[in-house]
Amino acid sequence: MSVSERPIERPRYSCMLGGVLATAGALPKTVPIVHGAQGCGGSLAQAAMLGGCYGTGYAGNAAVPSTNIGESEVIFGGETRLREELESVFDVMKGDLFIVTTACMTDIIGDDAKAVIDSLQPLPKPVIFLEAGGFKGNSYYGYGRLIEELFLQYIPRAKKKRADLVNLLGLVPAYDPFFRGDLEEISRLLQQLGLTVNTLVTAGQSHADLLAAGEASLNIVLSRLYGVDAAATIKESHGIDYTVTDLPVGAVATEAFLREIAEKLGIDKALVDRVIKREVTSYYNYVDRATDIIADTDFQNYAVVIANGTEAIPYAKYLDNEIGWIPTHVFVTDDLDEDQQQVIRSAFDAVPFETSPELVFETDTFKIQQYIEQNTPQFLADEYYPTISPAFVLGSTIERRLAEVLSGPFLPISFPVYNRIILTRGYAGFRGGLTLLEDLISAQLAPR
């Protein structure tokens, strides 16, 4: 039985519609509208909450309008119900952009939602449409498709590009739990290089920023997997070049990231050197204050990293290259095809690990623990064996059990995260690297 055919146990993502709704709810002054069954919106609001208690915001999660179709609409069609919902939404909800999405049931029965929207023209506000039946893909796929449609249906094609404007893509609201803090830190650093940065989905972004995204000279995709297809489509439709890179975590990776982007955009090397010198000096000044507690504790650990294809390798790289830990296993939890797995393998092989960890593709929580128990000598009946000890687990909240098995602390860093609220926190960049160091040390000190 393939990964995609197995029963879902403790899932690490939702359906396509979940990614669409989480992303739409993060866009400035944007109102998503679900044309689907009664349970879709509510269930997916709860799913998004697992991304660090990711709440409603302007018009997301529990505030998403829905047609709530039932048995009658399944039999006779739900287009009339969608028309009624749209007319009501424009009276009740205030927004600069409305996004109508179908769901599984309406895609199956064949409702022509686009025709309903067209029949109501002219509409009081812009409306875009996306078929988002959940069976078409997962939440990460839904994110990419919505970004594509924003550019294809709504964001204007600019006659002239702004050399200083870039868009950040690749981090999925809620399903990358630290997306806001990560994007804001990367934006802060790029602004020091003289750039204007559109994150599209963080606080402080305006609807004018969204409309200006087509003027960018570069799309920076912070994921090897997600947002890449969207960036390719945008290049074709809007003529915006793109670069694909890893999420930079910590000083070493962030310096390399800034130099990569600066070279791509032709930014003055002297300016880049000054920015990096200032940030690195500040970074290690803070690290210096932690050296006493690091020296007085058994800080170095073996580590197991469990995360999606965007985050798993950057975290493992930080642990090895930055703080001298020894990652033993890196589990990538996405349901990936062979080509996508090869993308991750290539990125993994390029990392200069001191001791290379084992890369494993597995979505099933039980099988992750089973893999470690069946492939690690300490769980076998040998008299002498190496152990994963002291151990530290970086994963989702559901990895708590694995941490208990390995007798070590754990830090929730990947979806689902439901035992901590995440507002401005992020692990990317210089400040994010310091935050991650704080959290790793705190997790070790907490039981004392």
Beta strands, then each sheet from edge to edge (+ up, - down):
strand 1: 30-35
strand 2: 97-102
strand 3: 127-130
strand 4: 162-169
strand 5: 196-198
strand 6: 216-221
strand 7: 241-244
strand 8: 302-307
strand 9: 326-332
strand 10: 358-361
strand 11: 391-395
strand 12: 410-412
sheet 1: 1+ 2+ 3+
sheet 2: 5+ 4+ 6+ 7+
sheet 3: 10+ 9+ 8+ 11+ 12+
end
